[in-house]
Amino acid sequence: MNSNSTTAANSKGSAPFETPDYQKILEEVYEEVKPHIGKGKVADYIPELAKVDPNQFAMSLMTLDGQSYGVGEEQKRFSIQSISKVFTFTMALKMYSKELYKRVGVEPSGSPFNSLVQLEYEHGKPRNPFINAGAIVVTDSLITHYKDEFITLENILGFIRDISQTPDINLNPYVAKSEMEHGYRNRALADLIKSFDNLDNDPTSVVETYFKHCAVEMSTKELARSMLFLANKGTDPLTGKEFVTPTQAKRINAVMLTCGHYDASGEFAFHVGLPGKSGVGGGIVAVVPGKMGICVWSPALNKYGNSYAGTLALELFTKKTGLSIF
């Protein structure tokens, strides 16, 4: 193995198995990825994100028993952007179950995350909840449930605080404002969806709520913690609280695997082999079912809008640990 390890007996009391030294492995990954930190470019189409220093890196993991490991700036909060779509999809799936799929699909898009062409061609039904159009529909479904966009946002924040067990998580109003002032394509997506009668509420209110939950700020340590319920069949292993059913957790992980990295989702599955979701703030969350939640952050993005160094770090991690689902 590429790490120090401790030895324990397996459940049958026969041959021992090795528990990887995750801290040492993360340190190895960090050293190997250092030459690549800063490659790519930050999300400069959002002015507030254009100001972010691209030469930053953090990586954290938390196991189901609450053991935490990390390297880099793992306490530093950043804009989670599309990682928030995992949280809103989880909430909507719990509320609407299979009814949600009448409004948004679960197929990979094969197109850019903000494609208007695909949405027009498919009559206003987004391919999946992780492209922008799909997340806008999911946000609309939450507003319909809570009957008010402000109450909706508070419930989204409440859910994120609950699954991360971090009560002071909040959004960055400057990032949200910057997105609202420059998010012409997302507003166009909402209007187009509305024209096909797949949006119940006012498009401007829906998009504004969408921008606000994308502007939530979290650290890699907090995000790794927030993935534990998905690694444990829908139930937080540390608090015992069930957030979704095992079947729903399976569905969320499946959509993360096939759709979590836009039109590079197949490549991510090929190289990393874990359910994951990226955000243009440079964060990527990933789930190792039955074992842990992971998050990596490095703001400079590749051509698909995913963290360049972050994607490489996760590939190195799964190679060193063998923790791919395949």
Stockholm file with secondary structure:
# STOCKHOLM 1.0

chainA/1-326         MNSNSTTAANSKGSAPFETPDYQKILEEVYEEVKPHIGKGKVADYIPELAKVDPNQFAMSLMTLDGQSYGVGEEQKRFSIQSISKVFTFTMALKMYSKELYKRVGVEPSGSPFNSLVQLEYEHGKPRNPFINAGAIVVTDSLITHYKDEFITLENILGFIRDISQTPDINLNPYVAKSEMEHGYRNRALADLIKSFDNLDNDPTSVVETYFKHCAVEMSTKELARSMLFLANKGTDPLTGKEFVTPTQAKRINAVMLTCGHYDASGEFAFHVGLPGKSGVGGGIVAVVPGKMGICVWSPALNKYGNSYAGTLALELFTKKTGLSIF
#=GR chainA/1-326 SS CCSCEEEEECTTSSSEEEEECHHHHHHHHHHHHGGGTTCSBCCTTSHHHHTSCSSCCEEEEEETTCCEEEEESTTCCEECGGGHHHHHHHHHHHHHGGGGGGTSCCSCCCSCTTCHHHHHHTTTCCSCTTSHHHHHHHHHHHHHHHTSHHHHHHHHHHHHHHHHTCTTCEECHHHHHHHHHHCHHHHHHHHHHHHTTCCCSCHHHHHHHHHHHHTEEECHHHHHHHTHHHHTTTBCTTTCCBSSCHHHHHHHHHHHHHHTTGGGHHHHHHHTCSCEEECTTSEEEEEETTTEEEEEECSCBCTTSSBHHHHHHHHHHHHHHCCCCC
#=GC SS_cons         CCSCEEEEECTTSSSEEEEECHHHHHHHHHHHHGGGTTCSBCCTTSHHHHTSCSSCCEEEEEETTCCEEEEESTTCCEECGGGHHHHHHHHHHHHHGGGGGGTSCCSCCCSCTTCHHHHHHTTTCCSCTTSHHHHHHHHHHHHHHHTSHHHHHHHHHHHHHHHHTCTTCEECHHHHHHHHHHCHHHHHHHHHHHHTTCCCSCHHHHHHHHHHHHTEEECHHHHHHHTHHHHTTTBCTTTCCBSSCHHHHHHHHHHHHHHTTGGGHHHHHHHTCSCEEECTTSEEEEEETTTEEEEEECSCBCTTSSBHHHHHHHHHHHHHHCCCCC
//
